[in-house]
Amino acid sequence: MPPQLDPEIYTVAWIAPLEIEARAALHMMDCLHPDRFPMGRGDDYVFRAGECGGHNTVIATLPAGQEYGTGSAAALASQVKKFFPNLWFGLLVGVAAGLPNLTRDPPRDIRLGDVLVALPDGESAGLVAYDLGKETAESGFQLLRHGQVLATTETVIRSAIGNIKLDAPDDATYCLEFYETIKTKEHGAPTFDDPGQEHDKLYTTGEDGGEKLVERELRPISQRIRVWYGRIGSGEKLMKDARKRDQLRDAYDLIGLEMEAAGTMNRIPVGVIRGVCDYGDLHKNKRWQPYAAAMAAAYAKVVLGAIPPKASSASIPTAPSPVASPPHAVFHGPITGKKPLPVTVAKTPFASTWREPATEPNGQHCQAWQLPIPTPPTQPIHLDKKPVHVHHRGTIPMITPPLGGRPVQPPTEPLPGLAPPPPPPPGE
């Protein structure tokens, strides 16, 4: 039976309902976990997994051919919550309609490719379910709970976003490094490359329904993308009516419209990150979806990088066969007791199952390791009364003192509790 992934060690859910959104998510992983999760009765979704920013991350997307919307997103989120018992938080990452407002003070000059982040402002919610309510004879349509969803985004996500804003309030340059790594990746459509500002057309609609092209200067390359924080509207219907769009924008002070967050939020309190792929009017098309999905995924990776991973509580199982330790694998000292020693692996803090090398989205190889654990000695190892770290590279132990100490040469005799290295083969 092939190796299987353990659902209990995954702490972050990256929900990308559309295929193009899921492809962008896969390319943003630092390392893909190639094995599959076990499935039982009632498990209807197949998940992908990887590591991003030190977090063991599961990528969830809708089945091929399924209609998107709040109902489908709710079913997907419910399955994710059921299948992964130790989820810490989730991110809903994908595309949306942007809602520029050039008459506002200051103007919101939202453009295609910009990133929208749902963030509460004072007492207002960061997400508004704008089509969930009731019709009354007195006042017409009334939003349920004033449009606010029951759950709010996890504090740790809002804290990370707050720290990102401190460094760059509306600038997306910190996303570009991640975007550059995937923009030429193929995905069915040509690539995730920028279609070009000259193809970004915004129209206003008059009372008579007539349209007028808005003249806007091209942004400098250094300011090509901006991040906008505020309220995002979530509904069941695809918006292609410019006048209805503007009414919603002005009534609830929205920066964008999308179709999955309201269904997801009450199951998993996700952070909502969206790339602008259209303006919610009759000119809506899919040309900008890959670029917008990639920019949203790049910002999501920035968020994960700003949140320190939780320590894994999963035990390390026995490997099917011994594997040499990768560089920087460290057994922390002092070494005491008879229990297996905790293991930290560079860039894989949650690794708890052995896997064959996996190919990174950028073409490099990354590995999650099951390290050979030596039998620990019964007494601590001390050099000059200071604890040491024993580094294992292959079979030869190397010793370094704590930070600030002087290097120590490897001893000529075996360390207590550790077997000496094997003799060289005959003829060497």
C-alpha positions in Angstrom: 0.0 0.0 0.0 1.5 3.4 -0.9 2.3 5.9 1.9 -0.6 8.0 3.0 -0.6 11.5 4.4 -1.8 12.1 8.0 -4.7 14.6 8.2 -3.9 15.4 11.8 -0.6 17.3 11.0 -2.2 19.8 8.7 -3.0 23.2 10.4 -3.8 25.6 7.5 -6.5 25.3 4.9 -6.0 27.1 1.6 -9.4 27.2 -0.1 -9.2 27.9 -3.8 -12.7 27.1 -5.3 -11.8 27.6 -9.0 -9.3 25.5 -10.9 -7.1 28.5 -11.9 -7.1 29.5 -8.2 -6.0 26.0 -7.1 -3.2 25.9 -9.8 -1.9 29.2 -8.5 -2.0 27.8 -4.9 0.0 24.7 -5.9 2.7 26.8 -7.6 3.0 28.9 -4.4 3.8 25.9 -2.2 7.4 25.7 -1.0 7.1 21.9 -1.3 4.4 19.6 -2.5 3.5 16.5 -0.6 3.0 13.9 -3.3 1.1 11.2 -1.4 -2.6 11.1 -0.9 -4.9 11.2 2.2 -6.8 8.2 3.3 -10.5 8.3 2.4 -13.5 6.7 4.1 -17.2 6.6 3.8 -18.6 10.1 3.4 -15.3 11.6 2.2 -16.3 13.2 -1.1 -13.4 15.5 -1.8 -9.8 14.8 -2.8 -7.3 17.2 -1.3 -3.8 18.3 -2.3 -1.1 19.2 0.3 2.2 20.9 0.6 4.2 23.2 2.8 4.1 27.0 2.6 5.9 29.4 4.9 6.7 26.5 7.3 3.0 25.5 7.6 1.6 22.1 6.6 -1.1 23.3 4.2 -4.0 21.5 2.6 -5.3 22.9 -0.7 -9.1 22.5 -1.2 -10.9 23.2 -4.5 -14.3 22.4 -5.9 -14.8 19.2 -8.0 -14.5 19.7 -11.7 -17.7 20.9 -13.3 -19.4 21.9 -10.0 -21.2 25.2 -9.9 -19.4 27.7 -7.7 -21.2 29.9 -5.2 -21.9 30.2 -1.5 -23.6 26.8 -1.3 -20.8 24.9 -3.0 -18.2 26.7 -0.9 -20.1 25.9 2.3 -20.1 22.2 1.4 -16.4 22.3 0.6 -15.6 24.1 3.9 -17.6 21.6 5.9 -15.7 18.7 4.4 -12.4 20.4 5.1 -13.3 21.1 8.8 -14.4 17.5 9.2 -11.4 15.9 7.6 -8.7 17.9 9.2 -9.2 17.9 13.0 -6.3 20.2 13.9 -6.9 23.2 11.6 -5.7 26.4 13.0 -7.0 28.8 10.4 -7.9 29.1 6.7 -7.4 31.4 3.8 -9.9 31.8 1.0 -7.8 32.9 -2.0 -9.0 33.6 -5.5 -10.5 36.2 -7.9 -13.2 38.8 -7.5 -14.8 41.8 -9.1 -13.2 45.1 -8.1 -15.4 48.1 -7.3 -13.5 51.4 -8.1 -15.0 54.6 -6.8 -13.3 57.6 -8.3 -15.8 60.1 -6.9 -14.9 59.1 -3.3 -12.5 61.2 -1.2 -9.9 59.8 -1.4 -10.6 58.0 -4.7 -10.4 54.2 -4.8 -8.7 53.7 -8.1 -8.9 49.9 -8.0 -7.5 48.2 -11.1 -7.4 44.8 -12.7 -4.7 42.6 -10.9 -5.0 44.6 -7.6 -5.4 42.6 -4.4 -8.4 43.0 -2.2 -8.3 41.9 1.5 -11.4 41.7 3.6 -10.7 43.5 6.8 -13.1 44.9 9.4 -13.1 48.7 9.9 -14.2 49.7 13.4 -17.5 48.0 14.1 -18.2 47.1 10.4 -17.6 43.6 9.2 -14.9 42.8 6.7 -17.4 40.6 4.8 -21.0 41.5 3.8 -23.5 38.8 2.7 -25.4 41.2 0.5 -28.1 38.9 -0.8 -29.0 37.2 2.4 -32.1 38.8 3.9 -35.9 39.4 3.6 -38.3 41.5 1.6 -40.6 43.8 3.6 -43.5 46.0 2.5 -42.3 48.9 4.5 -38.6 49.2 3.7 -38.0 46.7 0.9 -35.1 44.3 1.1 -33.4 44.0 4.5 -30.1 42.2 5.1 -30.0 39.5 7.7 -27.9 40.6 10.6 -27.1 43.8 8.6 -25.2 41.6 6.2 -22.6 40.4 8.8 -21.6 36.8 8.8 -21.7 34.9 12.1 -17.9 34.2 12.3 -15.0 36.6 12.1 -11.5 36.1 10.7 -9.1 34.5 13.1 -7.2 37.0 15.2 -3.8 35.6 14.1 -4.7 36.3 10.5 -5.8 39.9 11.2 -2.6 40.4 13.3 -0.4 39.2 10.5 -2.2 41.5 8.0 -1.8 44.4 10.4 1.9 43.8 10.5 2.1 43.6 6.7 0.2 46.9 6.5 2.7 48.5 8.9 5.5 47.8 6.4 3.6 48.8 3.3 0.0 50.2 3.8 -1.1 49.7 0.2 2.0 48.5 -1.7 2.2 45.1 -3.2 5.9 45.1 -4.0 6.5 42.5 -1.3 4.2 40.1 -3.3 6.1 40.5 -6.5 9.0 38.2 -5.5 6.5 35.3 -5.1 4.6 36.3 -8.2 7.7 36.3 -10.4 8.4 32.7 -9.5 5.1 31.5 -11.1 4.2 34.1 -13.8 5.6 32.0 -16.7 4.2 28.7 -15.4 1.8 27.0 -17.8 -1.7 26.2 -16.5 -4.0 25.4 -19.5 -4.3 29.1 -20.5 -0.9 30.4 -21.6 0.7 31.6 -18.3 0.0 33.8 -15.2 1.6 36.7 -17.0 0.2 40.3 -16.8 -2.1 41.0 -19.8 -1.0 44.6 -19.7 -2.4 47.8 -18.3 -3.4 49.0 -21.8 -6.1 46.3 -21.8 -7.5 47.4 -18.4 -10.8 49.2 -19.4 -13.1 50.8 -16.9 -16.6 52.0 -17.9 -19.1 54.2 -16.1 -22.8 53.8 -16.7 -25.2 56.7 -16.9 -28.9 56.9 -15.8 -29.9 56.1 -19.4 -27.7 52.9 -19.4 -25.1 54.4 -21.7 -21.4 53.6 -21.1 -18.4 55.8 -21.1 -14.8 54.8 -21.0 -12.9 56.2 -18.0 -9.5 57.7 -18.9 -6.9 56.7 -16.4 -3.1 57.1 -16.5 -1.0 54.0 -16.6 0.7 53.3 -13.3 4.4 53.3 -13.0 5.9 49.8 -13.2 7.0 50.1 -9.6 3.4 50.7 -8.5 1.8 48.3 -10.9 -0.2 46.5 -8.2 -1.9 47.9 -5.0 -3.5 46.2 -2.1 -6.9 47.4 -0.9 -8.3 46.7 2.6 -11.9 46.9 3.4 -15.4 45.3 3.1 -16.0 42.7 0.4 -19.5 41.7 -0.6 -20.3 38.0 -1.0 -23.4 36.7 -2.8 -24.8 33.8 -4.7 -25.3 35.6 -8.1 -22.6 36.5 -10.6 -22.6 40.3 -10.9 -22.7 41.7 -14.5 -24.9 44.8 -13.9 -22.9 48.0 -13.5 -25.8 50.0 -12.0 -26.6 47.3 -9.4 -22.9 46.9 -8.7 -22.6 50.7 -8.0 -25.6 50.6 -5.7 -24.1 47.8 -3.6 -20.8 49.5 -3.5 -22.3 52.8 -2.2 -24.7 51.2 0.2 -22.2 49.1 2.0 -18.9 50.8 1.2 -17.6 47.7 -0.7 -14.2 47.3 -2.4 -15.2 44.1 -4.2 -17.7 41.3 -4.9 -17.2 37.6 -4.8 -19.3 34.4 -4.5 -17.8 32.0 -1.9 -16.8 33.8 1.3 -20.2 33.9 3.0 -20.6 30.2 2.6 -17.1 29.4 3.9 -16.8 31.8 6.8 -19.4 30.3 9.1 -17.7 26.9 8.7 -14.1 28.0 8.8 -13.2 31.6 9.9 -11.0 32.3 6.9 -9.1 35.3 5.8 -10.5 36.5 2.4 -7.9 37.5 -0.2 -8.9 38.3 -3.8 -7.3 39.4 -7.0 -9.3 41.7 -9.2 -10.2 40.0 -12.5 -13.1 42.2 -13.7 -15.3 45.1 -12.7 -18.6 43.3 -12.3 -20.2 44.6 -15.5 -21.0 43.4 -19.0 -17.3 43.5 -20.0 -16.6 40.6 -17.6 -14.3 37.9 -19.1 -11.7 35.4 -18.0 -8.7 37.0 -19.6 -7.5 38.5 -16.3 -8.3 35.5 -14.1 -4.8 33.8 -14.1 -3.0 37.1 -13.3 -5.4 38.0 -10.6 -5.4 34.5 -9.1 -1.5 34.6 -9.0 -1.4 38.0 -7.3 -3.9 36.9 -4.6 -1.9 33.7 -4.1 1.3 35.7 -3.7 -0.3 37.9 -1.0 -1.5 34.8 0.7 2.0 33.4 0.8 3.1 36.7 2.4 0.5 36.2 5.1 1.6 32.7 5.8 5.2 33.8 6.0 4.2 36.4 8.7 2.7 33.8 11.0 5.1 31.5 12.9 4.2 27.9 12.5 2.8 26.0 15.4 5.0 23.3 16.9 3.9 19.9 15.7 2.5 17.5 18.3 2.6 14.5 15.9 5.0 11.7 16.7 7.5 10.6 14.1 6.8 7.1 12.8 9.3 4.4 11.9 10.7 4.9 8.4 10.4 1.9 6.0 14.2 2.1 5.6 17.0 4.3 7.1 17.6 7.6 5.3 20.6 9.9 5.6 20.0 13.1 7.5 19.7 16.2 5.2 21.8 19.2 5.9 20.8 21.2 8.9 19.0 18.3 10.6 19.8 18.8 14.2 19.3 16.7 17.3 19.0 19.2 20.1 21.0 18.8 23.3 21.6 18.3 26.1 20.6 14.7 25.4 18.9 13.1 28.4 16.3 10.5 29.2 15.2 7.5 27.1 12.6 9.0 24.9 13.2 9.8 21.2 14.7 13.2 20.7 12.7 16.0 19.1 13.7 16.6 15.5 13.8 19.9 13.6 14.3 19.8 9.9 15.2 23.0 8.0 12.1 24.4 6.1 10.0 21.4 7.1 9.0 22.0 10.8 6.0 19.7 10.6 7.5 16.8 8.8 6.3 13.6 10.5 6.0 11.1 7.7 8.7 9.9 5.4 8.2 10.6 1.7 10.1 10.3 -1.5 11.6 13.5 -2.9 8.9 15.8 -4.2 9.3 18.2 -7.0 8.8 21.9 -6.1 6.6 24.0 -8.4 9.8 25.9 -9.4 11.4 22.7 -10.6 13.7 22.1 -7.7 13.4 19.2 -5.3 12.4 19.3 -1.7 12.1 16.4 0.8 10.2 15.6 3.9 12.3 13.2 6.0 12.0 10.5 8.6 15.3 10.8 10.4 17.1 7.9 12.0 16.9 8.4 15.8 19.8 7.1 17.8 19.4 5.5 21.2 19.9 8.4 23.7 22.4 8.0 26.5 21.3 7.9 30.1 23.4 10.9 31.1 23.6 14.4 29.6 26.6 15.2 27.4 28.6 18.2 28.7 31.7 20.0 27.4 33.0 22.4 30.0 29.7 22.2 31.8 27.8 23.5 28.8 25.1 21.6 26.8 26.0 20.8 23.2 24.2 20.1 20.0 25.1 16.9 18.2 24.8 17.2 14.4 24.4 14.1 12.4 25.6 14.1 8.8 25.5 10.6 7.6 27.0 8.5 10.4 29.7 10.8 11.7 28.7 13.0 14.7 29.9 16.6 14.7 29.7 18.8 17.7 29.1 22.5 18.1 28.7 24.5 21.3 25.8 26.8 22.1 25.7 30.2 20.3 28.8 32.3 21.2 31.0 29.3 22.1 34.2 28.1 20.5 34.1 25.2 17.9 34.9 21.8 19.4 36.7 19.1 17.4 35.0 15.8 17.1 36.3 13.4 19.8 38.5 10.5 18.8 36.5 8.1 21.1 32.8 7.4 20.6 30.4 9.6 22.5 28.6 7.9 25.4 25.5 6.2 24.2 26.4 6.6 20.5 27.8 3.8 18.4 31.1 4.5 16.7 31.1 4.9 12.9 31.4 1.7 11.0 34.8 0.7 9.7 35.6 1.5 6.0 34.9 -1.3 3.5 37.8 -3.5 2.6 40.1 -2.1 -0.1 39.6 1.6 1.0 
